[in-house]
């Protein structure tokens, strides 16, 4: 069971590490991301925070996945 859990957590971490940075690139290019003077808008800041949290959870999943594989 530990091996299945570890693999699942590592797959989750990999998915998040691949998807969210690409999504951020699209959000950053969106016209709503910058104001006329070039400063970041709330649209960009909110998405950056959400993506940061998703990547932090990916890191936690990766660590827990490795731990589960070692413990199993």
SEKE-762070 format. One record per residue: residue number from 1; chain; y, x, z of N, C-alpha, C, O, CB in turn. Coordinates in steps of 0.001 Angstrom, whole numbers, plus 500000, padded with zeros to 6 digits. Glycine has a CB too. Layout:
N
<r num="NUM" cadena="A" n_y="Y" n_x="X" n_z="Z" ca_y="Y" ca_x="X" ca_z="Z" c_y="Y" c_x="X" c_z="Z" o_y="Y" o_x="X" o_z="Z" cb_y="Y" cb_x="X" cb_z="Z"/>
...
//
This chain:
72
<r num="1" cadena="A" n_y="498803" n_x="500813" n_z="500000" ca_y="500000" ca_x="500000" ca_z="500000" c_y="501260" c_x="500856" c_z="500000" o_y="502262" o_x="500491" o_z="499385" cb_y="499999" cb_x="499075" cb_z="501194"/>
<r num="2" cadena="A" n_y="501213" n_x="501996" n_z="500689" ca_y="502375" ca_x="502875" ca_z="500717" c_y="502696" c_x="503421" c_z="499329" o_y="503862" o_x="503602" o_z="498980" cb_y="502143" cb_x="504025" cb_z="501688"/>
<r num="3" cadena="A" n_y="501660" n_x="503678" n_z="498547" ca_y="501886" ca_x="504216" ca_z="497204" c_y="502574" c_x="503173" c_z="496334" o_y="503505" o_x="503502" o_z="495599" cb_y="500555" cb_x="504663" cb_z="496560"/>
<r num="4" cadena="A" n_y="502133" n_x="501930" n_z="496403" ca_y="502763" ca_x="500855" ca_z="495636" c_y="504224" c_x="500680" c_z="496058" o_y="505102" o_x="500533" o_z="495208" cb_y="501989" cb_x="499531" cb_z="495822"/>
<r num="5" cadena="A" n_y="504480" n_x="500697" n_z="497346" ca_y="505838" ca_x="500577" ca_z="497856" c_y="506697" c_x="501738" c_z="497374" o_y="507827" o_x="501531" o_z="496930" cb_y="505834" cb_x="500518" cb_z="499386"/>
<r num="6" cadena="A" n_y="506179" n_x="502941" n_z="497456" ca_y="506928" ca_x="504117" ca_z="497028" c_y="507265" c_x="504078" c_z="495549" o_y="508387" o_x="504395" o_z="495154" cb_y="506146" cb_x="505368" cb_z="497336"/>
<r num="7" cadena="A" n_y="506297" n_x="503689" n_z="494731" ca_y="506534" ca_x="503608" ca_z="493284" c_y="507568" c_x="502523" c_z="492982" o_y="508459" o_x="502727" o_z="492158" cb_y="505210" cb_x="503318" cb_z="492525"/>
<r num="8" cadena="A" n_y="507453" n_x="501388" n_z="493639" ca_y="508411" ca_x="500301" ca_z="493430" c_y="509831" c_x="500732" c_z="493811" o_y="510782" o_x="500450" o_z="493081" cb_y="507999" cb_x="499064" cb_z="494245"/>
<r num="9" cadena="A" n_y="509972" n_x="501399" n_z="494926" ca_y="511289" ca_x="501858" ca_z="495352" c_y="511858" c_x="502913" c_z="494402" o_y="513056" o_x="502916" o_z="494120" cb_y="511214" cb_x="502418" cb_z="496765"/>
<r num="10" cadena="A" n_y="511010" n_x="503794" n_z="493916" ca_y="511481" ca_x="504809" ca_z="492972" c_y="511869" c_x="504190" c_z="491629" o_y="512843" o_x="504616" o_z="491009" cb_y="510404" cb_x="505876" cb_z="492762"/>
<r num="11" cadena="A" n_y="511119" n_x="503197" n_z="491182" ca_y="511495" ca_x="502494" ca_z="489951" c_y="512827" c_x="501766" c_z="490117" o_y="513654" o_x="501756" o_z="489205" cb_y="510398" cb_x="501496" cb_z="489548"/>
<r num="12" cadena="A" n_y="513026" n_x="501165" n_z="491274" ca_y="514296" ca_x="500512" ca_z="491569" c_y="515445" c_x="501525" c_z="491530" o_y="516493" o_x="501258" o_z="490942" cb_y="514236" cb_x="499819" cb_z="492945"/>
<r num="13" cadena="A" n_y="515247" n_x="502665" n_z="492147" ca_y="516276" ca_x="503697" ca_z="492163" c_y="516573" c_x="504192" c_z="490750" o_y="517734" o_x="504372" o_z="490385" cb_y="515846" cb_x="504866" cb_z="493054"/>
<r num="14" cadena="A" n_y="515542" n_x="504410" n_z="489968" ca_y="515728" ca_x="504868" ca_z="488594" c_y="516485" c_x="503843" c_z="487772" o_y="517411" o_x="504197" o_z="487042" cb_y="514384" cb_x="505165" cb_z="487946"/>
<r num="15" cadena="A" n_y="516106" n_x="502581" n_z="487879" ca_y="516797" ca_x="501518" ca_z="487149" c_y="518286" c_x="501507" c_z="487490" o_y="519132" o_x="501477" o_z="486597" cb_y="516169" cb_x="500150" cb_z="487468"/>
<r num="16" cadena="A" n_y="518600" n_x="501532" n_z="488781" ca_y="520002" ca_x="501497" ca_z="489201" c_y="520768" c_x="502735" c_z="488750" o_y="521934" o_x="502642" o_z="488364" cb_y="520091" cb_x="501364" cb_z="490711"/>
<r num="17" cadena="A" n_y="520118" n_x="503885" n_z="488797" ca_y="520787" ca_x="505124" ca_z="488393" c_y="521056" c_x="505161" c_z="486894" o_y="521985" o_x="505836" o_z="486450" cb_y="519948" cb_x="506328" cb_z="488795"/>
<r num="18" cadena="A" n_y="520262" n_x="504449" n_z="486116" ca_y="520461" ca_x="504421" ca_z="484665" c_y="521465" c_x="503343" c_z="484263" o_y="522330" o_x="503583" o_z="483421" cb_y="519127" cb_x="504185" cb_z="483949"/>
<r num="19" cadena="A" n_y="521354" n_x="502169" n_z="484855" ca_y="522144" ca_x="501021" ca_z="484409" c_y="523596" c_x="501056" c_z="484882" o_y="524506" o_x="500856" o_z="484077" cb_y="521501" cb_x="499755" cb_z="484887"/>
<r num="20" cadena="A" n_y="523825" n_x="501302" n_z="486149" ca_y="525176" ca_x="501144" ca_z="486692" c_y="526201" c_x="502135" c_z="486159" o_y="527336" o_x="501727" o_z="485912" cb_y="525125" cb_x="501261" cb_z="488162"/>
<r num="21" cadena="A" n_y="525878" n_x="503404" n_z="485966" ca_y="526897" ca_x="504289" ca_z="485369" c_y="527292" c_x="503858" c_z="483952" o_y="528457" o_x="503982" o_z="483571" cb_y="526382" cb_x="505728" cb_z="485337"/>
<r num="22" cadena="A" n_y="526342" n_x="503360" n_z="483181" ca_y="526664" ca_x="502876" ca_z="481837" c_y="527551" c_x="501642" c_z="481911" o_y="528454" o_x="501473" o_z="481092" cb_y="525380" cb_x="502560" cb_z="481052"/>
<r num="23" cadena="A" n_y="527299" n_x="500784" n_z="482886" ca_y="528128" ca_x="499597" ca_z="483076" c_y="529545" c_x="500006" c_z="483469" o_y="530513" o_x="499407" o_z="483001" cb_y="527516" cb_x="498669" cb_z="484149"/>
<r num="24" cadena="A" n_y="529674" n_x="501020" n_z="484325" ca_y="531009" ca_x="501485" ca_z="484707" c_y="531790" c_x="501991" c_z="483496" o_y="532992" o_x="501748" o_z="483385" cb_y="530905" cb_x="502593" cb_z="485761"/>
<r num="25" cadena="A" n_y="531120" n_x="502682" n_z="482603" ca_y="531803" ca_x="503170" ca_z="481398" c_y="532361" c_x="502002" c_z="480591" o_y="533465" o_x="502084" o_z="480054" cb_y="530840" cb_x="504009" cb_z="480527"/>
<r num="26" cadena="A" n_y="531599" n_x="500921" n_z="480506" ca_y="532089" ca_x="499746" ca_z="479776" c_y="533246" c_x="499078" c_z="480511" o_y="534213" o_x="498648" o_z="479883" cb_y="530955" cb_x="498737" cb_z="479566"/>
<r num="27" cadena="A" n_y="533155" n_x="498990" n_z="481820" ca_y="534223" ca_x="498375" ca_z="482608" c_y="535502" c_x="499201" c_z="482490" o_y="536591" o_x="498641" o_z="482362" cb_y="533801" cb_x="498239" cb_z="484091"/>
<r num="28" cadena="A" n_y="535380" n_x="500518" n_z="482532" ca_y="536557" ca_x="501389" ca_z="482468" c_y="537272" c_x="501278" c_z="481128" o_y="538485" o_x="501475" o_z="481058" cb_y="536155" cb_x="502835" cb_z="482716"/>
<r num="29" cadena="A" n_y="536537" n_x="500965" n_z="480064" ca_y="537152" ca_x="500818" ca_z="478737" c_y="537737" c_x="499422" c_z="478512" o_y="538469" o_x="499206" o_z="477546" cb_y="536124" cb_x="501116" cb_z="477656"/>
<r num="30" cadena="A" n_y="537422" n_x="498487" n_z="479389" ca_y="537904" ca_x="497122" ca_z="479247" c_y="539422" c_x="497090" c_z="479390" o_y="539962" o_x="497788" o_z="480248" cb_y="537242" cb_x="496198" cb_z="480287"/>
<r num="31" cadena="A" n_y="540125" n_x="496306" n_z="478582" ca_y="541598" ca_x="496233" ca_z="478688" c_y="542077" c_x="495738" c_z="480048" o_y="543200" o_x="496034" o_z="480455" cb_y="542149" cb_x="495322" cb_z="477609"/>
<r num="32" cadena="A" n_y="541240" n_x="494991" n_z="480749" ca_y="541641" ca_x="494488" ca_z="482072" c_y="541579" c_x="495556" c_z="483155" o_y="542028" o_x="495316" o_z="484276" cb_y="540761" cb_x="493323" cb_z="482471"/>
<r num="33" cadena="A" n_y="541037" n_x="496727" n_z="482848" ca_y="540850" ca_x="497774" ca_z="483851" c_y="542141" c_x="498515" c_z="484188" o_y="542275" o_x="499060" o_z="485284" cb_y="539818" cb_x="498758" cb_z="483371"/>
<r num="34" cadena="A" n_y="543075" n_x="498539" n_z="483267" ca_y="544322" ca_x="499286" ca_z="483482" c_y="545535" c_x="498393" c_z="483251" o_y="545550" o_x="497559" o_z="482345" cb_y="544385" cb_x="500513" cb_z="482553"/>
<r num="35" cadena="A" n_y="546535" n_x="498583" n_z="484078" ca_y="547799" ca_x="497880" ca_z="483890" c_y="548579" c_x="498568" c_z="482768" o_y="548159" o_x="499605" o_z="482254" cb_y="548631" cb_x="497851" cb_z="485216"/>
<r num="36" cadena="A" n_y="549704" n_x="497988" n_z="482400" ca_y="550515" ca_x="498536" ca_z="481314" c_y="550976" c_x="499962" c_z="481616" o_y="551141" o_x="500766" o_z="480699" cb_y="551726" cb_x="497642" cb_z="481061"/>
<r num="37" cadena="A" n_y="551184" n_x="500279" n_z="482895" ca_y="551631" ca_x="501633" ca_z="483260" c_y="550469" c_x="502612" c_z="483449" o_y="550690" o_x="503773" o_z="483793" cb_y="552454" cb_x="501576" cb_z="484536"/>
<r num="38" cadena="A" n_y="549237" n_x="502153" n_z="483228" ca_y="548071" ca_x="503036" ca_z="483310" c_y="547363" c_x="503062" c_z="484650" o_y="546343" o_x="503736" o_z="484793" cb_y="548479" cb_x="504400" cb_z="482978"/>
<r num="39" cadena="A" n_y="547876" n_x="502350" n_z="485625" ca_y="547229" ca_x="502342" ca_z="486934" c_y="546020" c_x="501401" c_z="486921" o_y="545950" o_x="500456" o_z="486135" cb_y="548232" cb_x="501919" cb_z="488033"/>
<r num="40" cadena="A" n_y="545089" n_x="501688" n_z="487802" ca_y="543878" ca_x="500872" ca_z="487892" c_y="544218" c_x="499499" c_z="488461" o_y="545018" o_x="499371" o_z="489388" cb_y="542809" cb_x="501569" cb_z="488767"/>
<r num="41" cadena="A" n_y="543597" n_x="498488" n_z="487889" ca_y="543801" ca_x="497126" ca_z="488373" c_y="542719" c_x="496776" c_z="489396" o_y="541782" o_x="497540" o_z="489626" cb_y="543788" cb_x="496116" cb_z="487194"/>
<r num="42" cadena="A" n_y="542877" n_x="495609" n_z="489996" ca_y="541865" ca_x="495139" ca_z="490951" c_y="540511" c_x="494969" c_z="490254" o_y="539467" o_x="495181" o_z="490870" cb_y="542308" cb_x="493798" cb_z="491600"/>
<r num="43" cadena="A" n_y="540527" n_x="494591" n_z="488989" ca_y="539295" ca_x="494447" ca_z="488205" c_y="538501" c_x="495747" c_z="488223" o_y="537296" o_x="495730" o_z="488474" cb_y="539618" cb_x="494039" cb_z="486749"/>
<r num="44" cadena="A" n_y="539153" n_x="496857" n_z="487966" ca_y="538474" ca_x="498156" ca_z="487946" c_y="538061" c_x="498584" c_z="489352" o_y="536950" o_x="499075" o_z="489550" cb_y="539380" cb_x="499224" cb_z="487317"/>
<r num="45" cadena="A" n_y="538938" n_x="498403" n_z="490316" ca_y="538629" ca_x="498822" ca_z="491683" c_y="537448" c_x="498047" c_z="492261" o_y="536568" o_x="498639" o_z="492886" cb_y="539850" cb_x="498643" cb_z="492576"/>
<r num="46" cadena="A" n_y="537419" n_x="496738" n_z="492060" ca_y="536320" ca_x="495924" ca_z="492588" c_y="535000" c_x="496342" c_z="491943" o_y="533991" o_x="496498" o_z="492631" cb_y="536587" cb_x="494417" cb_z="492343"/>
<r num="47" cadena="A" n_y="535010" n_x="496522" n_z="490624" ca_y="533778" ca_x="496932" ca_z="489954" c_y="533344" c_x="498336" c_z="490386" o_y="532151" o_x="498606" o_z="490523" cb_y="533964" cb_x="496886" cb_z="488435"/>
<r num="48" cadena="A" n_y="534305" n_x="499214" n_z="490595" ca_y="533965" ca_x="500568" ca_z="491040" c_y="533315" c_x="500532" c_z="492428" o_y="532363" o_x="501269" o_z="492684" cb_y="535228" cb_x="501463" cb_z="491063"/>
<r num="49" cadena="A" n_y="533816" n_x="499695" n_z="493305" ca_y="533223" ca_x="499572" ca_z="494648" c_y="531816" c_x="498990" c_z="494557" o_y="530892" o_x="499493" o_z="495196" cb_y="534109" cb_x="498684" cb_z="495561"/>
<r num="50" cadena="A" n_y="531653" n_x="497943" n_z="493772" ca_y="530328" ca_x="497327" ca_z="493628" c_y="529322" c_x="498300" c_z="493016" o_y="528171" o_x="498356" o_z="493449" cb_y="530420" cb_x="496063" cb_z="492763"/>
<r num="51" cadena="A" n_y="529745" n_x="499056" n_z="492025" ca_y="528860" ca_x="500033" ca_z="491398" c_y="528542" c_x="501162" c_z="492374" o_y="527411" o_x="501645" o_z="492424" cb_y="529498" cb_x="500597" cb_z="490114"/>
<r num="52" cadena="A" n_y="529531" n_x="501574" n_z="493141" ca_y="529293" ca_x="502597" ca_z="494162" c_y="528263" c_x="502152" c_z="495191" o_y="527401" o_x="502933" o_z="495594" cb_y="530593" cb_x="502948" cb_z="494862"/>
<r num="53" cadena="A" n_y="528355" n_x="500899" n_z="495612" ca_y="527377" ca_x="500361" ca_z="496566" c_y="525992" c_x="500316" c_z="495935" o_y="525004" o_x="500653" o_z="496587" cb_y="527794" cb_x="498952" cb_z="497040"/>
<r num="54" cadena="A" n_y="525910" n_x="499901" n_z="494669" ca_y="524617" ca_x="499843" ca_z="493979" c_y="524003" c_x="501240" c_z="493869" o_y="522793" o_x="501398" o_z="494025" cb_y="524779" cb_x="499218" cb_z="492574"/>
<r num="55" cadena="A" n_y="524827" n_x="502246" n_z="493602" ca_y="524308" ca_x="503608" ca_z="493499" c_y="523907" c_x="504161" c_z="494864" o_y="522952" o_x="504932" o_z="494965" cb_y="525346" cb_x="504519" cb_z="492855"/>
<r num="56" cadena="A" n_y="524623" n_x="503775" n_z="495902" ca_y="524234" ca_x="504165" ca_z="497258" c_y="522882" c_x="503540" c_z="497621" o_y="522026" o_x="504198" o_z="498213" cb_y="525320" cb_x="503739" cb_z="498280"/>
<r num="57" cadena="A" n_y="522700" n_x="502280" n_z="497267" ca_y="521412" ca_x="501629" ca_z="497508" c_y="520303" c_x="502284" c_z="496680" o_y="519159" o_x="502358" o_z="497128" cb_y="521502" cb_x="500129" cb_z="497180"/>
<r num="58" cadena="A" n_y="520632" n_x="502752" n_z="495494" ca_y="519642" ca_x="503470" ca_z="494686" c_y="519216" c_x="504753" c_z="495385" o_y="518034" o_x="505099" o_z="495399" cb_y="520208" cb_x="503789" cb_z="493288"/>
<r num="59" cadena="A" n_y="520179" n_x="505451" n_z="495962" ca_y="519852" ca_x="506677" ca_z="496697" c_y="518966" c_x="506371" c_z="497902" o_y="517995" o_x="507081" o_z="498162" cb_y="521138" cb_x="507389" cb_z="497155"/>
<r num="60" cadena="A" n_y="519301" n_x="505322" n_z="498625" ca_y="518485" ca_x="504923" ca_z="499781" c_y="517082" c_x="504541" c_z="499320" o_y="516097" o_x="504891" o_z="499970" cb_y="519145" cb_x="503739" cb_z="500541"/>
<r num="61" cadena="A" n_y="516988" n_x="503826" n_z="498202" ca_y="515672" ca_x="503448" ca_z="497663" c_y="514871" c_x="504676" c_z="497272" o_y="513664" o_x="504732" o_z="497511" cb_y="515830" cb_x="502522" cb_z="496451"/>
<r num="62" cadena="A" n_y="515526" n_x="505653" n_z="496676" ca_y="514821" ca_x="506874" ca_z="496275" c_y="514295" c_x="507623" c_z="497490" o_y="513153" o_x="508082" o_z="497491" cb_y="515744" cb_x="507785" cb_z="495456"/>
<r num="63" cadena="A" n_y="515110" n_x="507748" n_z="498512" ca_y="514680" ca_x="508440" ca_z="499735" c_y="513530" c_x="507680" c_z="500390" o_y="512541" o_x="508286" o_z="500803" cb_y="515863" cb_x="508588" cb_z="500731"/>
<r num="64" cadena="A" n_y="513655" n_x="506358" n_z="500486" ca_y="512588" ca_x="505556" ca_z="501088" c_y="511315" c_x="505611" c_z="500242" o_y="510209" o_x="505620" o_z="500782" cb_y="513047" cb_x="504097" cb_z="501259"/>
<r num="65" cadena="A" n_y="511470" n_x="505648" n_z="498919" ca_y="510310" ca_x="505749" ca_z="498048" c_y="509564" c_x="507055" c_z="498226" o_y="508335" o_x="507075" o_z="498296" cb_y="510728" cb_x="505600" cb_z="496617"/>
<r num="66" cadena="A" n_y="510309" n_x="508145" n_z="498300" ca_y="509678" ca_x="509452" ca_z="498533" c_y="509010" c_x="509464" c_z="499900" o_y="507894" o_x="509962" o_z="500042" cb_y="510721" cb_x="510599" cb_z="498432"/>
<r num="67" cadena="A" n_y="509680" n_x="508922" n_z="500897" ca_y="509103" ca_x="508862" ca_z="502241" c_y="507804" c_x="508062" c_z="502241" o_y="506819" o_x="508462" o_z="502861" cb_y="510104" cb_x="508242" cb_z="503228"/>
<r num="68" cadena="A" n_y="507810" n_x="506921" n_z="501534" ca_y="506608" ca_x="506088" ca_z="501475" c_y="505458" c_x="506819" c_z="500784" o_y="504303" o_x="506689" o_z="501190" cb_y="506907" cb_x="504775" cb_z="500745"/>
<r num="69" cadena="A" n_y="505772" n_x="507578" n_z="499752" ca_y="504718" ca_x="508326" ca_z="499058" c_y="504161" c_x="509456" c_z="499928" o_y="502961" o_x="509727" o_z="499917" cb_y="505257" cb_x="508899" cb_z="497741"/>
<r num="70" cadena="A" n_y="505040" n_x="510102" n_z="500671" ca_y="504587" ca_x="511189" ca_z="501540" c_y="503787" c_x="510621" c_z="502722" o_y="502762" o_x="511184" o_z="503108" cb_y="505798" cb_x="512022" cb_z="502051"/>
<r num="71" cadena="A" n_y="504255" n_x="509516" n_z="503287" ca_y="503579" ca_x="508902" ca_z="504423" c_y="502239" c_x="508282" c_z="504039" o_y="501337" o_x="508167" o_z="504869" cb_y="504469" cb_x="507849" cb_z="505041"/>
<r num="72" cadena="A" n_y="502119" n_x="507879" n_z="502759" ca_y="500899" ca_x="507209" ca_z="502314" c_y="499819" c_x="508196" c_z="502101" o_y="498708" o_x="507824" o_z="501723" cb_y="501129" cb_x="506423" cb_z="501052"/>
//
